[in-house]
Amino acid sequence: MLTGRESLIRLVGKRRRFLPNRQSLFSNPGQISLNLCNDNDGQICLLKSTEQPQEANLNQIISVGDETENNSSHSEIACPVCGCKIHGDNYEVNSHLDVCLSQRTKRKLTQRTLLQLNFSQTSKVQNIPGDSLKPENAVVLRNCNNHVPQNSSNVLPALAAREESEKKCKLTQNLDHHHDSFCKIRSSSLSPKDELPKSEPTNCRSSISGLTLETFLVGRRYTGHEEIRLGDTFSLLRDPHNAHDSNCIKVVSADFGSFRLLGYLSRELAQYLSPLIDNYGLIFEGRITSVPEHSLEAVPIQIVCQRESDFESGLDVETFKCLWENARHVVEIRRTDSHSVKYQLNFCLILQEVLRSNFHLLTDDEKEYLESFTLLSNDSQRLFIRLYTRKGPWFRMSCISYTEIIDVQRAVNGLADKGYVCCVEDGDDISESEMKDILNTLTVSELREICCILKKSCNRGLRKQDLVASLLSTYADGLWPCLSTKVLDRTGTCIKISSKAETLMWRAERLFFLNGEQDLSTFLLVDMGKVKYPTYNCIISESIFSNRSDLLLYEEAVEVAQIMDEALDADDNNLLLKCIKIAESHVSTLLPIQYSSSESVAACHHLYTASWVHSKVITLGISFLEQLRRYSDAIDLLKQLLSIFTHDIRRGYWTLRLSVDLEHLGYIDESLQAAENGLLDPWIRAGSRVALQRRVLRLGRPPRRWKVPSFSKSIKREITEVFVQGRPLNSELGAKNRFYNEEGEQCGVEQLALNYYAGMEDGWQGVHTESGIWLTIFGLLMWHIIFADVPNVFYNRFQVAPLDLCTDGFYTARKSIIEPHLQQIHDGMAEEFLIKSWETHYGTRCRGVNWDSHSLDELRAAVVCVGGPCLASLCRLFAQDYQSWCSGMPDLLLWRFHGEYNGEAKLVEVKGPKDRLSEQQRAWLLQLMDCGFKVEVCKVKPL
């Protein structure tokens, strides 16, 4: 794989079916569409200005930029914000404007935390003018770790029944120290039998005595799998000291003399029933109404409300009624929709969060369009989400069938009316590009049938792709009208998601998750209990994207990255070169990008700029050009990247490739000079630095250089080598080495080395781990530091690490808590930290931590035998530069005990007969020696 391909694939994530800027990008690859975007009709339109007063001049600047571009003399332009004279082309004008606006704008862009949920250490209740609910009597929405909202009807209004009369009860919470928000709890109308009289609270409690709620018992996996039987009775018991939810309500067995924990009430219901129990003295009992097949599934139960006669409360009747009705509403939503609409709820949560947190990035039309989604019927919402998550793009109406969608045709009509889907019923409306996708919806037998009718080859041995290609060739034969008619006769009405809907929904997902690898399925994995994300606080004062122009440029750059990825799959070299040209034309106009290593926010936010994405495209393009031996072109691009990205961890790779490519062209002196200059660059580290040092020593032999570099002794240090013999199974060049061990079994070189060390006197125990065990140990030992309260590094609850983990800012922002912790590790507290973190967070996702690869015993043995000083040095290295040192560790970790609480450890890099150390591996071995580790290189030789 080309260098940088894997990174580009992760950046792109799930490929988009519709790329709005594709045509404009390739119509004029030399220009960057900074001030232009595509509307739904594919026409070019000017960006709408945002609410900032200064940004009202954007259109003026756009026109000025256009005039400047047409004026070859590049006359001076007056900045409408600061009044300074700007000399240059349209890009320089707009670049100046971006800087000017960011420095002079008075309005502070804000972004609220995810889903109005947790991430705040305290919750506060504020008085709402005109609301009868007093702050001292209000229900506080508690901190929780579940992504399901505290109030379902507020988050997803379309899920609630449309009652004729509504009573609103407003509850507020302070989500963090930057933003306050409120949620409106919808209260459905009371049925006659549930009508609450306007009297004293005691009478209110009397009026609901004996009423039932049909709901579910959840959290069975936390109960030790206690047996349940149909008809079993239980009681509800408050657990206000629960670490995860102060509104927690336990379901305990009501059998005589037994207090078995059967499960819990859902968070949504518990938040309303808990104040009724605490403040109004209500008690609830119930029984099991059904037993599911799987022991961990939600259990249907019936709850009966009772009254506690000797309880007095000062809370007013309106608060009581609001709490009870919202409890009934939650029950009704769960009863009618159950699990089938979980994805619907999650999708609407994404839209709501994006609308609330990124309002400054969307036009009024886009906001209205996204908000209109919640006004669609349940069937329309569910159908859209189903289609959006499928491959498509076209779907046959006759093949759409989902149990939770009652009327598909009505759902399609609702989506079509709002512009969310496009329908085709007439063959004359089908273009050639659309026909290929529609043909793919047909079965092989249907394709053969059409081929036979059109007298095309319909050999039964033909694959579906061949049949589609054969039918598309009818366009050249003049049979296009006949083909479109025959196709639609079999498919019936076909629908697809509109380009506008797909573009905005993709943008919403990107803004929500901040990456291309996560999507709606992330919610599903959490709901199913397959994935558990860590708990942390989101402290947000700066948005990832400061303005709409930055967002559009970033999206355009991601499109270029996707097109390049597709071109690599299709082996389309011309398209690849066009993508490289587009990216190069963008970065060529940039000024040197710098930020201080202490600016953690600037460093991690830089990863969401168009320039950074284009630099990844160019980096991959350089590898492609080198493969074609176009070294001169690669050198030009490398020099350009090095001149612009002056503070970037990738400078090591770029400088090394520059030196190598110059040597390929025979420019030895220039290659040596590039390597020597690179060694003066503080951003060149780890393996790249060692590689450059070795190049300087090799290329700088006399007479080119007479003076021996100061690093010569360090880089030439001897690394202990041992040799192991084995009987080879294969000896093919490039193939993975396989050997027979002493028992005659096949194994790799690493297992052969483990057997060798285990057979020594006072044999070693060990594992083949490479970097895995060390990243796991680092994550466990530094867990509370990784997820510490640092501003602007956590933006949603689906992150496995802070955004700045791979930047220099991670250490500088947390130095005050890192160094005391490392001192405790140095003093021998590592094993205690490891055990506590393992028991507290087991199964929770964290960058680098692999719970399945190593047992706790192996981790404890490694920590004890390595020792505190070495372990502290290693953790400091990861904390200071995680990106440079997260790979390339030695293959084997060996240990042996000398007594019960002490021992020794050794790290071994294993090499087969034709292998040699990479520069990163050599850098690690030298670094580990500096940290006090015992290291060896084990070379396996054939017998």
ZIUR-V846611 format. One line per field, one symbol per residue. ss: DSSP state (A for helix, B for strand, O for the rest). phi: phi as a letter, one per 30 degrees, with the letter a starting at -180 (. if undefined). psi: psi as a letter, one per 30 degrees, with the letter a starting at -180 (. if undefined). Layout:
# ZIUR-V846611
ss: ???
phi: ???
psi: ???
This chain:
# ZIUR-V846611
ss: OOOOAAAAAAAAOOOOOOOOOAAAAAAOOOOOOOOBBBOOOOOBBBOOOOOOOAAAAAAAAAAAAAAAAAOOOOOBBBOOOOOOBBBOOAAAAAAAAAAAAAAAOOOOOOOOOAAAOOOOOOOOOOOOOOOOOOAAAOOOOOOOOOOOOOOAAAAOAAAOOOOOOOBBBBBBBBOOOOOBBBBBBBBOOOOAAAOOOOOOAAAAAAAAOOOBBBBBBBOAAAOOOOOOOOOOBBBBBBOOOOOOOOOOBBBBBOOOOOOOBBBBOOAAAAAAAAAAAAAAOOBBBBBBOOOOOOOOOOBBBBBBBBOOOOOOOOOOAAAAAAAAAAAAAAAAAAAAAAAAAAAAAAAAAAAAAAAAAOAAAOOAAAAAAAAAAAAOOAAAAAAAAAAAOOOOOOBBAAAOOOOOOOOAAAAAAAAAAOOOBBBBOOAAAOOAAAAAAAAOOOOAAAAAAAAAAOOOOOOOOOOAAAAAAAAAAAAOOOOAAAAAAAAAAAAOOBBBBOAAAAAAAAAAAAAAAOOOOOOOAAAAAAAOOOOBBOOOOOOOOOOOOOOAAAAAAAAAAAAAAAAAAAAAAAOOAAAAAAAAAAAAAAAOOOOOBOOOOOOAAAAAAAAAOAAAAAAAAAAAAAAAAAAOOOAAAAAAAAAAAAAABOOOOOAAAAAAAAAAAAAAOOOAAAAAAAAAAAOOOOOOOAAAAAAAAAAAAAAOOOOOOOOOOOOAAAAOOOOOBBBBBBBBOOOOOOOOOBBBOOOOOBBBAAAAAAAAAAOOOOOOBBBBOOOAAAAAAAAAAOAAAAOOOOOOOOOOOOOOOOOOOOOOAAAAAAAAAAAAAAAAAAAAAAAAAAAAAAAAAOOBBOOOOOOOOOOAAAAAAAAAAAOAAAAAAAAAAAAAOAAAAOOOOOOBBBBBBOOOOOBBBBBBBBBOOOOOOOAAAAAAAAAAAAAOOOBBBBBBBBO
phi: .ddjddddddddiddddbcdcedddcdbddccddcbbcddcicdbddddcddedddcddddeddddddddcddhddbdddcciddccldddddddddedddddcdcdcdbbdddhhcdicdbbbccdceicdddddcddddddbccddddbddddbddddddddbbccbcbbbcdadcbcbbbccdcddddedcdcddbdeddddddcdjdcbcbbcbiddccihddbbdjecabcbdbdcedcadcebdccdcddibbddclbddeedddcddddddccidbbbabdcacddddcddcdbbccdcbcdcccbcdddddedddddddddeddddddchddceddddddddddddddcbedccdddddddddddddddedddddededddcdidcbdedccabddcdbddddddddddcidbccbbcdddcddddddddddddddddddddedddhcdbeddddddddddddddddddicdeddddddddcdidcbbddddddddddddddddciacdcbeddddddddidbbcdcaccccbbddcdadeddddddddddddddddddddchcdddeddddddddddddcddecbaddddedddddddccdddddddddddddddddddicdddddddddddddccdbbdddddddddddddddedicdddddddddddddcddcbhdddddddddddddcdecdbcdddddedddcedcebbbbcaddcbbddidddbbcdddicdaddddddddddddddheccabdbhdedddddddddceddecddcdibbcadcccaddcecbddedddbedcddddddddedjcdddddddddddceiddaeidcdcdbddddddddddddjdedddddddddddadddcdbjdedcccaaccjdbbabbbcbccbdeccbdddddddddddddddjdcbbcccccdd
psi: kkkfeeeeeeeebkkkfkjfgeeeeffiffkkiegllkafgglklkkklafkeeffgeeeeeeeeeeeefjffilkkkkfefflkkkaaeeeeeeeeeeeefffkfkkklkllkghbbgkflklklkkkgkfjlefglkkjlklgkfklfjefeeieffkkjlekkkkjkklljeagekkllkkjkjlkklefgkkkialeeeeeefgkfllkjakkahffggghkkllkfklllkkkifgkffjfgkkljkkgkkgkhkjfallleeeefeeefeeefggkkklalkfkjlekfflkkklkkkklkjegkkkgkleeeeeeeeeeeeeeeeeeeefbffgeeeeeeeeeeeeeeefheffkleeeeeeeffefflleeeeeeeeeeeflebfkkkefgjjkefjejeeeeeeeeeeggflkkkfkfffkleeeeeeeefflleeeeeeeeeeghlkhkffkleeeeeeeefffefgggeeeeeeeeffeeakkllkleeeeeeeeeeeeeefglffkaffeeeeeefgekkllklkjjkfklekfleeeeeeeeeeeeeeeeeeeeeeghjeeeeeeeeeeeefefffllkjkkkffieeeeffffhleeeeeeeeeeeeeeeeeeghieeeeeeeeeeeefeifikfffeeeeeeeeeeeeefgieeeeeeeeeeeffjffjlbeeeeeeeeeeeefglkgekfkklfgeeefgkkkkklkkkljkelgkkflkkklkafggkklleeeeeeeeefflkhlkllljebfeeeeeeeeeegefeehlikkhfkflghkgllfgeglffeeefgeffeeeeeeeeegggeeeeeeeeeeegkfkkkkfkjffekleeeeeeeeeeeleeeeeeeeeeeeeieefgglgllekjklkkiaeglallkkkkkkaegllkleeeeeeeeeeeffglklljjkkkk.
